[in-house]
Amino acid sequence: MIWKNYVFRRGPEVEDLWDQVLADRKKSSRKFNLLYISGAGFDARAAIVMSKYVERIRESGCEVQNAQLLLIGFSSYQMSEELKAQTRKNKSELEECFSEIGSCHSITFGRSSLGEDEVSATISLRQVADDVLRFVDSQTDIVLDVSSLPRIAYLTVLLSLLAKLLPTFKDGSELAANGTSLQVLVGEDAALDSLISSEDPSNDLVLIPGYSEALQSEALRDLPLVWLPILGENRLAQVRKIEEVIPSDAEICPVLPYPSKNPRRGDMLLVEYDSILFARRETPLSNIMYANEAHPFQMYRQLLGAMERYRNTLKIVGGCRLVVTPLASKLMTIGSALACFEMKMISADRVSSVAIPYAEPRRYVANIDSLLASRPEISALLLTGDAYG
């Protein structure tokens, strides 16, 4: 298990973690060299997270040798004029806040070249991953703030960064990543996430780059398939799209958030997805898995453990295909990404493969008042760096 030991902080403990990391940078022979990746979206949580992080850098007295902000914008989503205005405001606030310590750059998801048709989401994801990795050079610290990034964007960026920093894994020493700290920040508000609706899913499924083999490889087509949908509110249309490519004989293991701030949340999700997963597919209730909505490493361990059990059990028939559909909160989604990353690394013997399909929405709906009223709890996952040395 790659993250058998892990660094995870939530709430007030996050600033203590930042202070410790920055204090270590002041003592280190390597100057503080930062790449901060965030989303130029309508969610105001990104500005809240960044302002606190920049404040800790300023108050630490740590000398910043170089700092770059990489903002990922989005051109293909349909939104109300209110949300478009909020997006522009958020982008301006992020650039102004970061200008205290460094320079700002922008890339766009969903862009097309002059005179060309709009590129597909899958191609655009590969372009975004390539663009982000071009900025990765000799940084001491890489921070990925997922607070205002769509799910497919931060899944792609996170998995691409992990693949670059951890090309192999044997005994845990690789997590030091030559002293490069990869930190994921989340302005978490599960209640707000449940109020943001993603509608009108595309007819074409998007596959996270590097995680498509289980659904696209002809050589693996006859292997049994296990589908693990991680359920969240208001994603019924997306689940329907994905369910269309899941074989009728597939094993289905829904994942529900529990414990949760709302103790009835799991029951409500069962009702919401009953028509697809239970009435039509006749999924046994004993297949349901549970993971803490506020603890990504519990999600990681639960999901990885389930995938390994299926992998080992079905090895006798040649292996299996694993399909993970993360549709829950940001923290649960990050945990599922870590599990898929590790499963891909240990599946080089081809007794299993993993895919992450997503029915990309074309329209987002959210209430401005709810967005602005959010008081997110900040969480930080330190995935590589000197803490693992």
Summary of the structure (lengths in Angstrom):
residues: 389
radius of gyration: 20.3
end to end distance: 16.4
largest distance: 61.1
contacts: 1336
relative contact order: 0.18
helix: 44%
strand: 23%
